[in-house]
Amino acid sequence: MAAATSIHDSTVKDASGKDVHLSTYKGKKVLIVNVASQCGLTNSNYTELGQLYEMFKNQGFEILAFPCNQFGGQEPGTNEEIVQFVCTRFKAKYPIFDKVDVNGDDAAPIYKFLEFSKLT
């Protein structure tokens, strides 16, 4: 497989395990963010992400939220529990993806690409 030259060349899993081709978001402004439900900033982060999304969603803006448990075990839940929490408590309307690592050898390919991209 050829190396990705854009995030749009990538496929990721959503929280239900389905493949999502990031080419779906081509032409949009995309914020890729790792999130956690037991972080000290959870309330403000999810609230502000929701506000940001509502402000700009009609202007081609998307938030792609990737739960991560690498930072102090602050996202211990299953994908189902995470989606339930975020969509019920914070009424998130942006997509929640599969829980991933964002750093190190086991980082998700999209995060490896983002890390590499900032070096070039």
Biopython code that builds the backbone (N, CA, C, O; Angstrom):
import numpy as np
from Bio.PDB.StructureBuilder import StructureBuilder

atoms = [
    (1, "MET", "N", (0.831, -1.183, 0.000)),
    (1, "MET", "CA", (0.000, 0.000, 0.000)),
    (1, "MET", "C", (0.876, 1.247, 0.000)),
    (1, "MET", "O", (1.858, 1.329, 0.738)),
    (2, "ALA", "N", (0.517, 2.203, -0.823)),
    (2, "ALA", "CA", (1.301, 3.436, -0.916)),
    (2, "ALA", "C", (1.118, 4.267, 0.348)),
    (2, "ALA", "O", (0.088, 4.198, 1.019)),
    (3, "ALA", "N", (2.141, 5.047, 0.651)),
    (3, "ALA", "CA", (2.063, 5.913, 1.820)),
    (3, "ALA", "C", (1.020, 6.998, 1.589)),
    (3, "ALA", "O", (0.885, 7.526, 0.485)),
    (4, "ALA", "N", (0.294, 7.314, 2.633)),
    (4, "ALA", "CA", (-0.721, 8.354, 2.544)),
    (4, "ALA", "C", (-0.055, 9.706, 2.338)),
    (4, "ALA", "O", (0.957, 10.011, 2.969)),
    (5, "THR", "N", (-0.626, 10.509, 1.458)),
    (5, "THR", "CA", (-0.120, 11.861, 1.239)),
    (5, "THR", "C", (-1.086, 12.896, 1.786)),
    (5, "THR", "O", (-0.795, 14.092, 1.782)),
    (6, "SER", "N", (-2.230, 12.437, 2.253)),
    (6, "SER", "CA", (-3.274, 13.299, 2.791)),
    (6, "SER", "C", (-4.104, 12.475, 3.771)),
    (6, "SER", "O", (-4.147, 11.249, 3.667)),
    (7, "ILE", "N", (-4.760, 13.135, 4.719)),
    (7, "ILE", "CA", (-5.655, 12.378, 5.597)),
    (7, "ILE", "C", (-6.772, 11.739, 4.787)),
    (7, "ILE", "O", (-7.351, 10.733, 5.198)),
    (8, "HIS", "N", (-7.070, 12.322, 3.642)),
    (8, "HIS", "CA", (-8.151, 11.800, 2.796)),
    (8, "HIS", "C", (-7.818, 10.441, 2.189)),
    (8, "HIS", "O", (-8.696, 9.778, 1.636)),
    (9, "ASP", "N", (-6.567, 10.026, 2.285)),
    (9, "ASP", "CA", (-6.151, 8.707, 1.801)),
    (9, "ASP", "C", (-6.375, 7.631, 2.860)),
    (9, "ASP", "O", (-6.130, 6.453, 2.602)),
    (10, "SER", "N", (-6.833, 8.017, 4.039)),
    (10, "SER", "CA", (-6.930, 7.110, 5.180)),
    (10, "SER", "C", (-8.343, 6.569, 5.375)),
    (10, "SER", "O", (-9.336, 7.181, 4.982)),
    (11, "THR", "N", (-8.386, 5.402, 5.995)),
    (11, "THR", "CA", (-9.633, 4.797, 6.443)),
    (11, "THR", "C", (-9.484, 4.546, 7.930)),
    (11, "THR", "O", (-8.460, 4.030, 8.378)),
    (12, "VAL", "N", (-10.498, 4.905, 8.695)),
    (12, "VAL", "CA", (-10.497, 4.711, 10.145)),
    (12, "VAL", "C", (-11.763, 3.952, 10.519)),
    (12, "VAL", "O", (-12.666, 3.789, 9.698)),
    (13, "LYS", "N", (-11.819, 3.497, 11.743)),
    (13, "LYS", "CA", (-13.011, 2.815, 12.255)),
    (13, "LYS", "C", (-13.825, 3.801, 13.084)),
    (13, "LYS", "O", (-13.279, 4.565, 13.879)),
    (14, "ASP", "N", (-15.140, 3.771, 12.884)),
    (14, "ASP", "CA", (-15.980, 4.564, 13.763)),
    (14, "ASP", "C", (-16.207, 3.780, 15.050)),
    (14, "ASP", "O", (-15.732, 2.652, 15.183)),
    (15, "ALA", "N", (-16.918, 4.361, 15.982)),
    (15, "ALA", "CA", (-17.101, 3.737, 17.297)),
    (15, "ALA", "C", (-17.859, 2.417, 17.224)),
    (15, "ALA", "O", (-17.780, 1.610, 18.149)),
    (16, "SER", "N", (-18.594, 2.187, 16.135)),
    (16, "SER", "CA", (-19.304, 0.915, 15.987)),
    (16, "SER", "C", (-18.497, -0.108, 15.197)),
    (16, "SER", "O", (-18.978, -1.209, 14.930)),
    (17, "GLY", "N", (-17.263, 0.255, 14.820)),
    (17, "GLY", "CA", (-16.374, -0.671, 14.123)),
    (17, "GLY", "C", (-16.466, -0.633, 12.612)),
    (17, "GLY", "O", (-15.821, -1.435, 11.935)),
    (18, "LYS", "N", (-17.249, 0.278, 12.071)),
    (18, "LYS", "CA", (-17.387, 0.391, 10.620)),
    (18, "LYS", "C", (-16.261, 1.238, 10.043)),
    (18, "LYS", "O", (-15.810, 2.199, 10.665)),
    (19, "ASP", "N", (-15.813, 0.867, 8.842)),
    (19, "ASP", "CA", (-14.803, 1.650, 8.147)),
    (19, "ASP", "C", (-15.383, 2.979, 7.694)),
    (19, "ASP", "O", (-16.499, 3.045, 7.178)),
    (20, "VAL", "N", (-14.609, 4.034, 7.897)),
    (20, "VAL", "CA", (-14.969, 5.360, 7.412)),
    (20, "VAL", "C", (-13.800, 5.861, 6.579)),
    (20, "VAL", "O", (-12.685, 6.006, 7.080)),
    (21, "HIS", "N", (-14.059, 6.120, 5.322)),
    (21, "HIS", "CA", (-13.032, 6.660, 4.437)),
    (21, "HIS", "C", (-12.987, 8.164, 4.647)),
    (21, "HIS", "O", (-13.989, 8.857, 4.467)),
    (22, "LEU", "N", (-11.826, 8.660, 5.024)),
    (22, "LEU", "CA", (-11.729, 10.091, 5.323)),
    (22, "LEU", "C", (-11.858, 10.954, 4.076)),
    (22, "LEU", "O", (-11.951, 12.178, 4.174)),
    (23, "SER", "N", (-11.864, 10.329, 2.910)),
    (23, "SER", "CA", (-12.144, 11.081, 1.686)),
    (23, "SER", "C", (-13.551, 11.678, 1.735)),
    (23, "SER", "O", (-13.857, 12.621, 1.005)),
    (24, "THR", "N", (-14.397, 11.126, 2.593)),
    (24, "THR", "CA", (-15.739, 11.660, 2.832)),
    (24, "THR", "C", (-15.669, 13.137, 3.240)),
    (24, "THR", "O", (-16.591, 13.907, 2.969)),
    (25, "TYR", "N", (-14.583, 13.517, 3.886)),
    (25, "TYR", "CA", (-14.442, 14.866, 4.417)),
    (25, "TYR", "C", (-13.636, 15.788, 3.511)),
    (25, "TYR", "O", (-13.306, 16.912, 3.891)),
    (26, "LYS", "N", (-13.321, 15.305, 2.312)),
    (26, "LYS", "CA", (-12.547, 16.123, 1.371)),
    (26, "LYS", "C", (-13.308, 17.415, 1.077)),
    (26, "LYS", "O", (-14.518, 17.394, 0.854)),
    (27, "GLY", "N", (-12.599, 18.524, 1.079)),
    (27, "GLY", "CA", (-13.199, 19.821, 0.825)),
    (27, "GLY", "C", (-13.749, 20.494, 2.077)),
    (27, "GLY", "O", (-14.253, 21.616, 2.015)),
    (28, "LYS", "N", (-13.650, 19.808, 3.208)),
    (28, "LYS", "CA", (-14.126, 20.375, 4.470)),
    (28, "LYS", "C", (-12.942, 20.738, 5.354)),
    (28, "LYS", "O", (-11.830, 20.242, 5.172)),
    (29, "LYS", "N", (-13.202, 21.599, 6.295)),
    (29, "LYS", "CA", (-12.210, 21.917, 7.319)),
    (29, "LYS", "C", (-12.426, 20.908, 8.444)),
    (29, "LYS", "O", (-13.532, 20.775, 8.969)),
    (30, "VAL", "N", (-11.364, 20.203, 8.804)),
    (30, "VAL", "CA", (-11.496, 19.084, 9.738)),
    (30, "VAL", "C", (-10.613, 19.311, 10.961)),
    (30, "VAL", "O", (-9.426, 19.617, 10.848)),
    (31, "LEU", "N", (-11.227, 19.152, 12.128)),
    (31, "LEU", "CA", (-10.489, 19.166, 13.392)),
    (31, "LEU", "C", (-10.459, 17.735, 13.906)),
    (31, "LEU", "O", (-11.498, 17.170, 14.247)),
    (32, "ILE", "N", (-9.274, 17.156, 13.959)),
    (32, "ILE", "CA", (-9.095, 15.804, 14.501)),
    (32, "ILE", "C", (-8.611, 15.973, 15.926)),
    (32, "ILE", "O", (-7.587, 16.609, 16.177)),
    (33, "VAL", "N", (-9.360, 15.393, 16.864)),
    (33, "VAL", "CA", (-9.064, 15.628, 18.273)),
    (33, "VAL", "C", (-9.166, 14.323, 19.056)),
    (33, "VAL", "O", (-10.065, 13.515, 18.826)),
    (34, "ASN", "N", (-8.229, 14.133, 19.984)),
    (34, "ASN", "CA", (-8.375, 12.999, 20.897)),
    (34, "ASN", "C", (-9.113, 13.498, 22.139)),
    (34, "ASN", "O", (-8.868, 14.599, 22.632)),
    (35, "VAL", "N", (-10.020, 12.657, 22.627)),
    (35, "VAL", "CA", (-10.901, 13.040, 23.725)),
    (35, "VAL", "C", (-10.877, 11.987, 24.826)),
    (35, "VAL", "O", (-10.460, 10.849, 24.612)),
    (36, "ALA", "N", (-11.334, 12.391, 26.008)),
    (36, "ALA", "CA", (-11.433, 11.473, 27.144)),
    (36, "ALA", "C", (-12.583, 11.909, 28.036)),
    (36, "ALA", "O", (-12.822, 13.101, 28.230)),
    (37, "SER", "N", (-13.289, 10.927, 28.574)),
    (37, "SER", "CA", (-14.477, 11.230, 29.376)),
    (37, "SER", "C", (-14.200, 11.429, 30.864)),
    (37, "SER", "O", (-15.081, 11.862, 31.607)),
    (38, "GLN", "N", (-12.982, 11.115, 31.300)),
    (38, "GLN", "CA", (-12.673, 11.273, 32.720)),
    (38, "GLN", "C", (-11.489, 12.213, 32.951)),
    (38, "GLN", "O", (-10.780, 12.108, 33.951)),
    (39, "CYS", "N", (-11.298, 13.103, 32.034)),
    (39, "CYS", "CA", (-10.251, 14.119, 32.134)),
    (39, "CYS", "C", (-10.786, 15.276, 32.968)),
    (39, "CYS", "O", (-11.995, 15.508, 32.989)),
    (40, "GLY", "N", (-9.936, 15.987, 33.638)),
    (40, "GLY", "CA", (-10.354, 17.141, 34.411)),
    (40, "GLY", "C", (-10.990, 18.234, 33.558)),
    (40, "GLY", "O", (-11.690, 19.105, 34.074)),
    (41, "LEU", "N", (-10.743, 18.184, 32.252)),
    (41, "LEU", "CA", (-11.294, 19.188, 31.346)),
    (41, "LEU", "C", (-12.439, 18.642, 30.489)),
    (41, "LEU", "O", (-12.864, 19.298, 29.538)),
    (42, "THR", "N", (-12.936, 17.455, 30.815)),
    (42, "THR", "CA", (-13.974, 16.823, 30.003)),
    (42, "THR", "C", (-15.172, 17.739, 29.784)),
    (42, "THR", "O", (-15.593, 17.940, 28.644)),
    (43, "ASN", "N", (-15.723, 18.292, 30.849)),
    (43, "ASN", "CA", (-16.918, 19.128, 30.716)),
    (43, "ASN", "C", (-16.683, 20.311, 29.797)),
    (43, "ASN", "O", (-17.471, 20.557, 28.883)),
    (44, "SER", "N", (-15.617, 21.037, 30.030)),
    (44, "SER", "CA", (-15.361, 22.205, 29.190)),
    (44, "SER", "C", (-14.987, 21.799, 27.769)),
    (44, "SER", "O", (-15.431, 22.433, 26.812)),
    (45, "ASN", "N", (-14.177, 20.751, 27.615)),
    (45, "ASN", "CA", (-13.765, 20.345, 26.269)),
    (45, "ASN", "C", (-14.948, 19.913, 25.420)),
    (45, "ASN", "O", (-15.113, 20.394, 24.299)),
    (46, "TYR", "N", (-15.775, 19.008, 25.942)),
    (46, "TYR", "CA", (-16.920, 18.547, 25.157)),
    (46, "TYR", "C", (-17.938, 19.663, 24.931)),
    (46, "TYR", "O", (-18.542, 19.738, 23.861)),
    (47, "THR", "N", (-18.130, 20.516, 25.910)),
    (47, "THR", "CA", (-19.048, 21.644, 25.747)),
    (47, "THR", "C", (-18.548, 22.570, 24.643)),
    (47, "THR", "O", (-19.317, 22.979, 23.772)),
    (48, "GLU", "N", (-17.271, 22.896, 24.682)),
    (48, "GLU", "CA", (-16.713, 23.810, 23.691)),
    (48, "GLU", "C", (-16.630, 23.171, 22.308)),
    (48, "GLU", "O", (-16.822, 23.856, 21.304)),
    (49, "LEU", "N", (-16.349, 21.877, 22.238)),
    (49, "LEU", "CA", (-16.366, 21.198, 20.938)),
    (49, "LEU", "C", (-17.764, 21.262, 20.329)),
    (49, "LEU", "O", (-17.916, 21.516, 19.134)),
    (50, "GLY", "N", (-18.776, 21.031, 21.152)),
    (50, "GLY", "CA", (-20.154, 21.111, 20.669)),
    (50, "GLY", "C", (-20.510, 22.500, 20.181)),
    (50, "GLY", "O", (-21.167, 22.650, 19.150)),
    (51, "GLN", "N", (-20.084, 23.511, 20.909)),
    (51, "GLN", "CA", (-20.352, 24.895, 20.508)),
    (51, "GLN", "C", (-19.635, 25.232, 19.203)),
    (51, "GLN", "O", (-20.211, 25.858, 18.314)),
    (52, "LEU", "N", (-18.390, 24.816, 19.099)),
    (52, "LEU", "CA", (-17.603, 25.048, 17.888)),
    (52, "LEU", "C", (-18.260, 24.381, 16.684)),
    (52, "LEU", "O", (-18.382, 24.979, 15.615)),
    (53, "TYR", "N", (-18.679, 23.136, 16.874)),
    (53, "TYR", "CA", (-19.326, 22.400, 15.798)),
    (53, "TYR", "C", (-20.617, 23.092, 15.360)),
    (53, "TYR", "O", (-20.857, 23.262, 14.165)),
    (54, "GLU", "N", (-21.436, 23.485, 16.313)),
    (54, "GLU", "CA", (-22.702, 24.150, 15.981)),
    (54, "GLU", "C", (-22.467, 25.474, 15.244)),
    (54, "GLU", "O", (-23.228, 25.825, 14.343)),
    (55, "MET", "N", (-21.426, 26.198, 15.621)),
    (55, "MET", "CA", (-21.128, 27.484, 14.991)),
    (55, "MET", "C", (-20.712, 27.341, 13.530)),
    (55, "MET", "O", (-21.057, 28.180, 12.698)),
    (56, "PHE", "N", (-19.966, 26.271, 13.217)),
    (56, "PHE", "CA", (-19.326, 26.195, 11.909)),
    (56, "PHE", "C", (-19.737, 25.017, 11.035)),
    (56, "PHE", "O", (-19.253, 24.898, 9.909)),
    (57, "LYS", "N", (-20.612, 24.147, 11.518)),
    (57, "LYS", "CA", (-20.966, 22.947, 10.750)),
    (57, "LYS", "C", (-21.579, 23.287, 9.394)),
    (57, "LYS", "O", (-21.402, 22.529, 8.440)),
    (58, "ASN", "N", (-22.278, 24.379, 9.287)),
    (58, "ASN", "CA", (-22.888, 24.766, 8.016)),
    (58, "ASN", "C", (-21.921, 25.457, 7.066)),
    (58, "ASN", "O", (-22.289, 25.868, 5.966)),
    (59, "GLN", "N", (-20.664, 25.576, 7.522)),
    (59, "GLN", "CA", (-19.624, 26.188, 6.687)),
    (59, "GLN", "C", (-18.587, 25.148, 6.283)),
    (59, "GLN", "O", (-17.458, 25.497, 5.940)),
    (60, "GLY", "N", (-18.965, 23.878, 6.321)),
    (60, "GLY", "CA", (-18.060, 22.820, 5.894)),
    (60, "GLY", "C", (-17.049, 22.412, 6.947)),
    (60, "GLY", "O", (-15.954, 21.961, 6.611)),
    (61, "PHE", "N", (-17.394, 22.562, 8.208)),
    (61, "PHE", "CA", (-16.494, 22.218, 9.320)),
    (61, "PHE", "C", (-16.924, 20.895, 9.942)),
    (61, "PHE", "O", (-18.113, 20.658, 10.159)),
    (62, "GLU", "N", (-15.960, 20.046, 10.225)),
    (62, "GLU", "CA", (-16.221, 18.758, 10.877)),
    (62, "GLU", "C", (-15.249, 18.543, 12.024)),
    (62, "GLU", "O", (-14.086, 18.939, 11.955)),
    (63, "ILE", "N", (-15.740, 17.915, 13.070)),
    (63, "ILE", "CA", (-14.902, 17.461, 14.182)),
    (63, "ILE", "C", (-14.879, 15.946, 14.117)),
    (63, "ILE", "O", (-15.928, 15.310, 14.023)),
    (64, "LEU", "N", (-13.699, 15.371, 14.168)),
    (64, "LEU", "CA", (-13.538, 13.926, 14.207)),
    (64, "LEU", "C", (-12.914, 13.600, 15.561)),
    (64, "LEU", "O", (-11.734, 13.866, 15.789)),
    (65, "ALA", "N", (-13.710, 13.026, 16.453)),
    (65, "ALA", "CA", (-13.281, 12.781, 17.830)),
    (65, "ALA", "C", (-12.819, 11.336, 18.003)),
    (65, "ALA", "O", (-13.566, 10.394, 17.738)),
    (66, "PHE", "N", (-11.582, 11.181, 18.449)),
    (66, "PHE", "CA", (-10.988, 9.874, 18.689)),
    (66, "PHE", "C", (-10.712, 9.712, 20.183)),
    (66, "PHE", "O", (-9.776, 10.320, 20.701)),
    (67, "PRO", "N", (-11.502, 8.913, 20.876)),
    (67, "PRO", "CA", (-11.221, 8.658, 22.291)),
    (67, "PRO", "C", (-9.855, 7.998, 22.459)),
    (67, "PRO", "O", (-9.423, 7.209, 21.619)),
    (68, "CYS", "N", (-9.188, 8.335, 23.554)),
    (68, "CYS", "CA", (-7.854, 7.791, 23.826)),
    (68, "CYS", "C", (-7.700, 7.582, 25.330)),
    (68, "CYS", "O", (-8.091, 8.428, 26.134)),
    (69, "ASN", "N", (-7.126, 6.448, 25.689)),
    (69, "ASN", "CA", (-6.933, 6.107, 27.103)),
    (69, "ASN", "C", (-5.456, 6.169, 27.501)),
    (69, "ASN", "O", (-5.080, 5.648, 28.551)),
    (70, "GLN", "N", (-4.635, 6.785, 26.692)),
    (70, "GLN", "CA", (-3.189, 6.802, 26.948)),
    (70, "GLN", "C", (-2.743, 7.781, 28.027)),
    (70, "GLN", "O", (-1.622, 7.677, 28.526)),
    (71, "PHE", "N", (-3.573, 8.700, 28.385)),
    (71, "PHE", "CA", (-3.141, 9.766, 29.278)),
    (71, "PHE", "C", (-3.792, 9.595, 30.639)),
    (71, "PHE", "O", (-4.864, 10.142, 30.896)),
    (72, "GLY", "N", (-3.149, 8.844, 31.500)),
    (72, "GLY", "CA", (-3.634, 8.639, 32.855)),
    (72, "GLY", "C", (-4.894, 7.796, 32.951)),
    (72, "GLY", "O", (-5.621, 7.888, 33.939)),
    (73, "GLY", "N", (-5.166, 6.972, 31.938)),
    (73, "GLY", "CA", (-6.334, 6.102, 31.969)),
    (73, "GLY", "C", (-7.645, 6.882, 32.033)),
    (73, "GLY", "O", (-8.594, 6.454, 32.689)),
    (74, "GLN", "N", (-7.697, 8.026, 31.353)),
    (74, "GLN", "CA", (-8.854, 8.907, 31.458)),
    (74, "GLN", "C", (-9.996, 8.558, 30.495)),
    (74, "GLN", "O", (-11.009, 9.255, 30.453)),
    (75, "GLU", "N", (-9.829, 7.481, 29.724)),
    (75, "GLU", "CA", (-10.909, 7.019, 28.854)),
    (75, "GLU", "C", (-10.982, 5.496, 28.910)),
    (75, "GLU", "O", (-10.652, 4.816, 27.938)),
    (76, "PRO", "N", (-11.421, 4.958, 30.069)),
    (76, "PRO", "CA", (-11.426, 3.504, 30.247)),
    (76, "PRO", "C", (-12.610, 2.785, 29.608)),
    (76, "PRO", "O", (-12.582, 1.560, 29.493)),
    (77, "GLY", "N", (-13.631, 3.495, 29.196)),
    (77, "GLY", "CA", (-14.858, 2.875, 28.709)),
    (77, "GLY", "C", (-14.720, 2.193, 27.362)),
    (77, "GLY", "O", (-13.737, 2.376, 26.645)),
    (78, "THR", "N", (-15.727, 1.403, 27.039)),
    (78, "THR", "CA", (-15.823, 0.792, 25.714)),
    (78, "THR", "C", (-16.319, 1.864, 24.738)),
    (78, "THR", "O", (-16.790, 2.924, 25.151)),
    (79, "ASN", "N", (-16.206, 1.574, 23.452)),
    (79, "ASN", "CA", (-16.718, 2.519, 22.455)),
    (79, "ASN", "C", (-18.190, 2.818, 22.691)),
    (79, "ASN", "O", (-18.621, 3.968, 22.604)),
    (80, "GLU", "N", (-18.953, 1.785, 22.988)),
    (80, "GLU", "CA", (-20.390, 1.972, 23.230)),
    (80, "GLU", "C", (-20.636, 2.891, 24.428)),
    (80, "GLU", "O", (-21.491, 3.775, 24.367)),
    (81, "GLU", "N", (-19.896, 2.686, 25.506)),
    (81, "GLU", "CA", (-20.045, 3.538, 26.691)),
    (81, "GLU", "C", (-19.638, 4.984, 26.399)),
    (81, "GLU", "O", (-20.270, 5.926, 26.875)),
    (82, "ILE", "N", (-18.593, 5.140, 25.623)),
    (82, "ILE", "CA", (-18.103, 6.479, 25.277)),
    (82, "ILE", "C", (-19.158, 7.229, 24.460)),
    (82, "ILE", "O", (-19.483, 8.377, 24.764)),
    (83, "VAL", "N", (-19.682, 6.585, 23.437)),
    (83, "VAL", "CA", (-20.698, 7.217, 22.591)),
    (83, "VAL", "C", (-21.934, 7.565, 23.417)),
    (83, "VAL", "O", (-22.496, 8.652, 23.282)),
    (84, "GLN", "N", (-22.345, 6.644, 24.261)),
    (84, "GLN", "CA", (-23.514, 6.899, 25.126)),
    (84, "GLN", "C", (-23.274, 8.138, 25.992)),
    (84, "GLN", "O", (-24.142, 9.004, 26.097)),
    (85, "PHE", "N", (-22.111, 8.218, 26.603)),
    (85, "PHE", "CA", (-21.755, 9.335, 27.469)),
    (85, "PHE", "C", (-21.746, 10.656, 26.698)),
    (85, "PHE", "O", (-22.380, 11.629, 27.106)),
    (86, "VAL", "N", (-21.027, 10.676, 25.592)),
    (86, "VAL", "CA", (-20.840, 11.912, 24.837)),
    (86, "VAL", "C", (-22.143, 12.378, 24.189)),
    (86, "VAL", "O", (-22.462, 13.567, 24.206)),
    (87, "CYS", "N", (-22.878, 11.451, 23.629)),
    (87, "CYS", "CA", (-24.101, 11.834, 22.923)),
    (87, "CYS", "C", (-25.255, 12.134, 23.872)),
    (87, "CYS", "O", (-26.127, 12.939, 23.547)),
    (88, "THR", "N", (-25.270, 11.505, 25.024)),
    (88, "THR", "CA", (-26.336, 11.773, 25.991)),
    (88, "THR", "C", (-26.026, 13.016, 26.817)),
    (88, "THR", "O", (-26.841, 13.936, 26.893)),
    (89, "ARG", "N", (-24.868, 13.042, 27.426)),
    (89, "ARG", "CA", (-24.541, 14.148, 28.331)),
    (89, "ARG", "C", (-24.229, 15.447, 27.598)),
    (89, "ARG", "O", (-24.619, 16.526, 28.044)),
    (90, "PHE", "N", (-23.521, 15.343, 26.468)),
    (90, "PHE", "CA", (-23.074, 16.549, 25.767)),
    (90, "PHE", "C", (-23.767, 16.752, 24.425)),
    (90, "PHE", "O", (-23.481, 17.719, 23.719)),
    (91, "LYS", "N", (-24.665, 15.858, 24.072)),
    (91, "LYS", "CA", (-25.447, 15.984, 22.832)),
    (91, "LYS", "C", (-24.559, 16.141, 21.602)),
    (91, "LYS", "O", (-24.898, 16.879, 20.677)),
    (92, "ALA", "N", (-23.421, 15.447, 21.594)),
    (92, "ALA", "CA", (-22.477, 15.539, 20.474)),
    (92, "ALA", "C", (-23.151, 15.106, 19.180)),
    (92, "ALA", "O", (-23.814, 14.070, 19.129)),
    (93, "LYS", "N", (-22.975, 15.901, 18.148)),
    (93, "LYS", "CA", (-23.532, 15.598, 16.836)),
    (93, "LYS", "C", (-22.441, 15.302, 15.818)),
    (93, "LYS", "O", (-22.739, 14.967, 14.672)),
    (94, "TYR", "N", (-21.212, 15.419, 16.214)),
    (94, "TYR", "CA", (-20.081, 15.098, 15.347)),
    (94, "TYR", "C", (-19.707, 13.634, 15.570)),
    (94, "TYR", "O", (-20.073, 13.055, 16.593)),
    (95, "PRO", "N", (-18.992, 13.036, 14.639)),
    (95, "PRO", "CA", (-18.692, 11.610, 14.757)),
    (95, "PRO", "C", (-17.669, 11.287, 15.846)),
    (95, "PRO", "O", (-16.694, 12.008, 16.061)),
    (96, "ILE", "N", (-17.938, 10.175, 16.516)),
    (96, "ILE", "CA", (-17.021, 9.623, 17.512)),
    (96, "ILE", "C", (-16.449, 8.345, 16.887)),
    (96, "ILE", "O", (-17.188, 7.497, 16.386)),
    (97, "PHE", "N", (-15.149, 8.230, 16.927)),
    (97, "PHE", "CA", (-14.484, 7.106, 16.288)),
    (97, "PHE", "C", (-14.013, 6.079, 17.311)),
    (97, "PHE", "O", (-14.210, 6.239, 18.516)),
    (98, "ASP", "N", (-13.399, 5.044, 16.812)),
    (98, "ASP", "CA", (-12.847, 3.966, 17.619)),
    (98, "ASP", "C", (-11.809, 4.511, 18.597)),
    (98, "ASP", "O", (-11.030, 5.399, 18.251)),
    (99, "LYS", "N", (-11.801, 3.988, 19.795)),
    (99, "LYS", "CA", (-10.784, 4.381, 20.774)),
    (99, "LYS", "C", (-9.423, 3.934, 20.254)),
    (99, "LYS", "O", (-9.250, 2.782, 19.854)),
    (100, "VAL", "N", (-8.457, 4.852, 20.263)),
    (100, "VAL", "CA", (-7.141, 4.591, 19.683)),
    (100, "VAL", "C", (-6.034, 5.117, 20.589)),
    (100, "VAL", "O", (-6.273, 5.896, 21.511)),
    (101, "ASP", "N", (-4.826, 4.671, 20.301)),
    (101, "ASP", "CA", (-3.639, 5.305, 20.855)),
    (101, "ASP", "C", (-3.255, 6.433, 19.902)),
    (101, "ASP", "O", (-3.413, 6.301, 18.689)),
    (102, "VAL", "N", (-2.757, 7.525, 20.437)),
    (102, "VAL", "CA", (-2.376, 8.655, 19.599)),
    (102, "VAL", "C", (-0.872, 8.912, 19.601)),
    (102, "VAL", "O", (-0.377, 9.739, 18.835)),
    (103, "ASN", "N", (-0.151, 8.205, 20.461)),
    (103, "ASN", "CA", (1.306, 8.335, 20.562)),
    (103, "ASN", "C", (1.946, 6.956, 20.590)),
    (103, "ASN", "O", (1.302, 5.961, 20.923)),
    (104, "GLY", "N", (3.226, 6.914, 20.233)),
    (104, "GLY", "CA", (4.001, 5.693, 20.382)),
    (104, "GLY", "C", (3.838, 4.702, 19.241)),
    (104, "GLY", "O", (3.206, 4.984, 18.223)),
    (105, "ASP", "N", (4.430, 3.534, 19.446)),
    (105, "ASP", "CA", (4.461, 2.499, 18.413)),
    (105, "ASP", "C", (3.074, 2.009, 18.024)),
    (105, "ASP", "O", (2.859, 1.621, 16.875)),
    (106, "ASP", "N", (2.141, 2.019, 18.950)),
    (106, "ASP", "CA", (0.794, 1.522, 18.679)),
    (106, "ASP", "C", (-0.187, 2.621, 18.283)),
    (106, "ASP", "O", (-1.396, 2.393, 18.255)),
    (107, "ALA", "N", (0.322, 3.803, 17.979)),
    (107, "ALA", "CA", (-0.554, 4.903, 17.576)),
    (107, "ALA", "C", (-1.328, 4.522, 16.322)),
    (107, "ALA", "O", (-0.814, 3.829, 15.444)),
    (108, "ALA", "N", (-2.558, 4.981, 16.255)),
    (108, "ALA", "CA", (-3.383, 4.751, 15.071)),
    (108, "ALA", "C", (-2.697, 5.363, 13.850)),
    (108, "ALA", "O", (-2.054, 6.406, 13.966)),
    (109, "PRO", "N", (-2.824, 4.737, 12.696)),
    (109, "PRO", "CA", (-2.175, 5.257, 11.486)),
    (109, "PRO", "C", (-2.486, 6.729, 11.196)),
    (109, "PRO", "O", (-1.606, 7.454, 10.731)),
    (110, "ILE", "N", (-3.702, 7.183, 11.458)),
    (110, "ILE", "CA", (-4.030, 8.583, 11.200)),
    (110, "ILE", "C", (-3.191, 9.501, 12.088)),
    (110, "ILE", "O", (-2.767, 10.569, 11.645)),
    (111, "TYR", "N", (-2.948, 9.097, 13.330)),
    (111, "TYR", "CA", (-2.121, 9.918, 14.224)),
    (111, "TYR", "C", (-0.645, 9.818, 13.859)),
    (111, "TYR", "O", (0.095, 10.788, 14.020)),
    (112, "LYS", "N", (-0.207, 8.664, 13.373)),
    (112, "LYS", "CA", (1.173, 8.564, 12.871)),
    (112, "LYS", "C", (1.349, 9.491, 11.678)),
    (112, "LYS", "O", (2.372, 10.165, 11.553)),
    (113, "PHE", "N", (0.354, 9.523, 10.805)),
    (113, "PHE", "CA", (0.419, 10.417, 9.645)),
    (113, "PHE", "C", (0.473, 11.874, 10.099)),
    (113, "PHE", "O", (1.285, 12.650, 9.595)),
    (114, "LEU", "N", (-0.381, 12.247, 11.042)),
    (114, "LEU", "CA", (-0.390, 13.625, 11.526)),
    (114, "LEU", "C", (0.940, 13.990, 12.182)),
    (114, "LEU", "O", (1.440, 15.100, 11.997)),
    (115, "GLU", "N", (1.506, 13.074, 12.934)),
    (115, "GLU", "CA", (2.800, 13.305, 13.580)),
    (115, "GLU", "C", (3.885, 13.498, 12.527)),
    (115, "GLU", "O", (4.705, 14.409, 12.638)),
    (116, "PHE", "N", (3.892, 12.648, 11.512)),
    (116, "PHE", "CA", (4.882, 12.736, 10.454)),
    (116, "PHE", "C", (4.700, 14.031, 9.662)),
    (116, "PHE", "O", (5.679, 14.680, 9.292)),
    (117, "SER", "N", (3.460, 14.396, 9.406)),
    (117, "SER", "CA", (3.159, 15.580, 8.611)),
    (117, "SER", "C", (3.707, 16.851, 9.249)),
    (117, "SER", "O", (4.141, 17.763, 8.544)),
    (118, "LYS", "N", (3.688, 16.916, 10.568)),
    (118, "LYS", "CA", (4.168, 18.154, 11.199)),
    (118, "LYS", "C", (5.700, 18.247, 11.141)),
    (118, "LYS", "O", (6.272, 19.311, 11.378)),
    (119, "LEU", "N", (6.352, 17.130, 10.828)),
    (119, "LEU", "CA", (7.817, 17.136, 10.728)),
    (119, "LEU", "C", (8.296, 17.539, 9.341)),
    (119, "LEU", "O", (9.450, 17.930, 9.163)),
    (120, "THR", "N", (7.414, 17.443, 8.371)),
    (120, "THR", "CA", (7.838, 17.707, 6.978)),
    (120, "THR", "C", (7.458, 19.088, 6.524)),
    (120, "THR", "O", (7.740, 19.463, 5.385)),
]
sb = StructureBuilder()
sb.init_structure("model")
sb.init_model(0)
sb.init_chain("A")
sb.init_seg("    ")
for serial, (resi, resn, name, xyz) in enumerate(atoms, 1):
    if name == "N":
        sb.init_residue(resn, " ", resi, " ")
    sb.init_atom(name, np.array(xyz, "f"), 0.0, 1.0, " ", f" {name:<3s}", serial, name[0])
structure = sb.get_structure()
